[in-house]
Amino acid sequence: MKAYINDKLVSEDNFKNISWTFAQIISRISYGTTIFPGDVIGSGTCATGCLLELNQTAKTNFWLKDKDAIRLEVDKMGSLENIVRAV
């Protein structure tokens, strides 16, 4: 799993390092709410995957800005890319 911001690799990890099983994730998500077929369920971030963690560990102050391009890739699954837009 890899995360890019403006084509710069900012995080990568291996799916085998996931902390929670999908059964545990679904159990937690369904507590107090109803989930339906077709709902998208995120499993969290890979190691040092969120900018808060990256900023704390790398001692940087890097946050998303208007027009930043974010791309997430998982081998053999594909990629997802979005552009940040200020509202």
MOQUIDA-V820679 format. One record per residue. N is the residue number from 1. PHI is phi in whole degrees, 0 to 359 (* if undefined). PSI is psi as a letter, one per 40 degrees, with the letter a starting at -180 (NA if undefined). NEAR is the number of other C-alpha atoms within 10 Angstrom. Layout:
((N	PHI	PSI	NEAR) (N	PHI	PSI	NEAR))
This chain:
((1	*	h	18) (2	225	i	17) (3	235	h	23) (4	237	i	16) (5	235	h	17) (6	52	f	12) (7	65	e	11) (8	259	h	11) (9	295	h	12) (10	245	e	15) (11	199	i	19) (12	206	i	18) (13	200	i	16) (14	246	h	12) (15	303	d	12) (16	295	e	6) (17	269	e	9) (18	300	i	14) (19	275	d	14) (20	240	i	10) (21	285	i	10) (22	294	d	13) (23	297	d	9) (24	293	d	11) (25	297	d	15) (26	296	d	14) (27	300	d	10) (28	292	d	11) (29	297	d	13) (30	281	e	12) (31	287	h	9) (32	86	e	7) (33	209	i	8) (34	254	h	7) (35	254	i	13) (36	235	i	8) (37	305	h	5) (38	97	e	6) (39	297	i	7) (40	267	h	8) (41	242	h	11) (42	272	i	9) (43	259	e	13) (44	96	a	12) (45	257	i	15) (46	283	i	18) (47	308	h	17) (48	45	f	17) (49	271	d	17) (50	263	i	14) (51	296	d	16) (52	300	d	13) (53	296	d	12) (54	298	d	18) (55	294	d	14) (56	285	d	11) (57	279	d	10) (58	265	e	10) (59	55	f	9) (60	249	i	11) (61	226	g	10) (62	250	h	11) (63	229	i	10) (64	293	i	12) (65	233	i	11) (66	308	h	10) (67	77	e	12) (68	295	i	15) (69	258	h	17) (70	250	h	17) (71	230	h	18) (72	247	h	17) (73	233	i	15) (74	229	h	15) (75	308	h	10) (76	68	e	6) (77	246	d	8) (78	124	a	9) (79	220	i	13) (80	227	h	11) (81	229	h	12) (82	220	i	12) (83	251	h	14) (84	285	h	12) (85	232	h	11) (86	289	i	7) (87	256	NA	4))
